[in-house]
Amino acid sequence: MRSFFCPLKAKQNRIMLYRILKVIVALGIRLYYKEIKVKNAKKLQVNGPCILLANHPNTLMDAWVIGHICKQPIYFMAKATLFNTPFKQKLLRSLNMIPINRRGEGKIAGISNQDSFEACYKALEEGKTLVIFPEGTSYLERHLRELKTGAARIAMEVENRNQGNLNLQIIPLGLNYLQANRFRSDVLIQVGNPISVDSYLADYQQNAGQTAKKLTEQIRIRLEQLLVNSEAKEEEQLTEDLHAIFTSKYIKNDEKGVEGELRMIKQIRDRIAEINITQPWKLNEIKTRLVQLQWQLNKFEIRADFLDRRFRSKMFLRQIAVSMVFILIGLPLFVFGAVHNILPFKLIDKLVPKLTKEVEYYAPIAVLLGLILYPLNYFGLVFSTSLFLEFTFWEKFIYFWTMPLLGMFAYSFVHYLNHIAFKWKFVFLMINNKQTMLELQEQKNELRKLVFDGE
């Protein structure tokens, strides 16, 4: 009786731990990112075994985001170096993580790649969902690196073992971060069409290695369709700089939010790639004009999107008057939120660069620290305040939850104040130095024509 119930209880405990941590991590990433949008989410609703393949720009955050958008429990393949102690092995395995020894990183004691592959086969044969990052390594860039063939081999081997009756689906995911390591940035996850391995099985039985390469190339093509993929770092930086100049909420756009922003980035990337082939000399002029415009915007402390605004002095003065009323009303709430959140906010800001030199780990470490430090901060404030003031349970409850809510308000309030400051400078320049502003607007329009003319 004991031998039957102990494994059952252990399994129930693993499921419970997975669900609890999924809720906690979901809270962290929902607070860290302002918008998490999934395009074609219905394609994730599969019945039966499935392998999700995604690009890997943001280390642990990529796995957390995928876990957040999937309703079903998922299994991950992860580098074995994360499992370097018995405690970590037990914990990470309980979270459905399967270790794999990678070339060049050495082998971790107690971890066999063959056992790991068998664990993958078993999970898929049980109808589970497996997540693999076929790039193998994580770099914070808009570039899809060379894909390893391991994912294709796992897919074809498990289907081959089941005589092609498993009906396994490979689903590509494109993880597109606007600014992956920036707090309150946005994420777009694009879900691609499923890839069937049935048509590859006959060739796999004849030449496994060559067929794995063919399937991997097909996976690469599908992933590239879901991403903004730059071929070189210089091209990526130029695209980002031009996007910062051209993006504007003052220009009508059919697509709003992160999807609209990424569509613009892709349009700019495509044009830069085309110009680089057809008119390479034009790139130097684009770069020169871009640097000149950036320098002048910094000099006058003007945001690029303000150059797309129509100036009507009465309207601006009315908006500023309304803004001042809002600032006066919101100031006490801002002070409360800032005072109660400044310590963990600044502490995380200082700790993250000290804990890692790799920018790919900034976001996940910030989320983990936030999930620990903010609750400790709030409990500490409630406890210390209750030593001097008599609070009922419900007063403590309200006080506790008011702190994070007004903390988010304080963060937004600071950005609003910055926006008003830019608006003041814009109004001042339009009144006192209108010719300079008109010249800046003309420079931006000329740069836009230089990039997009010929589309």
Buried (B, 14 or more C-beta within 10 A) or exposed (E): EEEEEEEEEEEEEBEEEBEEBBEEBBBBBEBBBBBBBBBBEEBBEBEEBBBBBBBBBBBBBBBBBBBBBBEEBBBBBBBBBBBBEEEBBEBBBBBBBBBBBBEEEEEBEEBBBEEBBEBBBEBBBEBBBBBBBBBBBBBBBBBBBEBBBBBBBBBBBBBBEBEEEBBBBBBBBBBBBBBBBBBBBBBBBBBBEBBEBEEBBEBBEEEBEEBBBBBBEBBBEBBBEBBBBBBEEEBBEBBBBBBBBBBBEEEEEEEEBBBBBBBBBBBBBEBBBEBBEEEEEBBEEBBEBBEEBBEBBEEBEBBBBBBBBEBEEEEBEEBEEEBEEEBEEBEEBBEBBBBBBEBBBEBBEEBBEEBBEEBBBBBBBBBBBBBEBBBEBBEEBBEEEEEEEEBEEEEBEEBBEBBBEBBEBBBBBEEBBEEBEBBEBBBEBBEEEEEBBEEBBEBBEEBEEBBEEEE
